[in-house]
Amino acid sequence: INSLEKDDDFELFGIKILQNSIESFEYNTHQPIEIKLIYEVKKAITGLRMGFDLVDVSKDLKVFRAFHDDTDKEISLIFPGLYETVFEIPANLLKDTTYEIWINIGIHRVRWI
């Protein structure tokens, strides 16, 4: 996070990957996994998208991509403020292997942050 370029519209403060409310580097696929993004929106932004790619490291394969607004029918306006977006990977969705989580943040059809 410290190596990210400063942005006039957005600042990412933290990324937490949790299982049973505990952060770790190893997770059991038989229990839900939470991914939390903590950030500040500095100016009103239309189309801010928060998401991640889940990648199977052994096959260098993107298993899936998810964004917080995947089910929204319209592009939303996000007002300035502090936010926490939480994603949950359900229990028993994944096979036992090594995965990486790649965070994706952008403004829809404008730019990646």
N, C-alpha and C positions, 0 to 999 in steps of 0.2 A: 504494500500500500504506500509506503514511504517513497517508492521510486516512481509513482504515478505523476504525470505532469499535472500542474495546477490547472483547474478549470473554473471559469467564471460562473458557470451554471450549477455545478454539482461537485460534491466532495464525498468520497467514500471513507468512512471512519473505521469500519471493521467488517470482517468476514468470520463467522463462526460456523463450524460444522460440529453438530452435537448428536449424541445418542444417549437417551435417558438423562438429558440435561448436562451431560459431561462432554467436554472437548477432548479429542484424542486424534491420533494419526491412523488408527486402525479401528474399523467398525465391523459389526456383525451384520450380515445381510438379512438375518432373520428378525431384525427389529427395525422400526422406522429410523430414518436418518433425517435430521433437520439441517437446512442450510439457511443461515441468517445473514442478511446484508444490512449494515447500519450506515446511514448516509444522510447528507444534508442537501436539500434542493435550495439553491441560493436565489433563483429567480423562477417565476412561473414557467413551466416547460410543458408544451403540448407534445405528447408522444414519447415521454420517457419510458424506456423499457429496461427492466431488470431481469436477468436470467442467467442460465448456466448451461454448459454442455457437460454431459457425463461421458467420459471416454474410457473404454476398455484398453488398458495399457498394453496387455499382452498381444493384442491384435491391432493396436493403433486404430481403433474403430470407435467412432462416435455412436454411442448407444442411443442417446436421445438428447434433445434440446428442449428446454422449458423456459418460458417467460411468464412474469407475474400477470400479464394481461392476455394470455392466450385465449381465454374464453370471452373477453370483452367484445362487444359488437361495434364499438366506436373507439376512436383514439381519444384518450382522456387528457385533461389538463391537470398537472400536478402543481400545487401551490407551494411557495417557499415554506420550509420547515424541516424538522428532524424526522426521519422515518426509519422503520425497521420492516424489511420484507422477509417473510419466512416461506421457504419451500419445504415440502416433505416428500422424501422418497419412501414409499410404503414398504413395510416388511415383506420379505419373500419375493420382491420384484426382481432382484438381481441374483446372478449366480455368484458363487464364491470365487473371486479373482481380484486383481488390483485395478482400481479405477482412479482417474484424475477428474477433478472438477475444474472446469474453465469458466470463469465468471465473464458474462457478457453484459455490458451496460451501454446503452445508446439512446439516441433520439431518433424515432422512427423516420426513415427515409431522409435523414439529415446527416448524421455522423455517429461514429462509435466514440465512446468516452474512454 
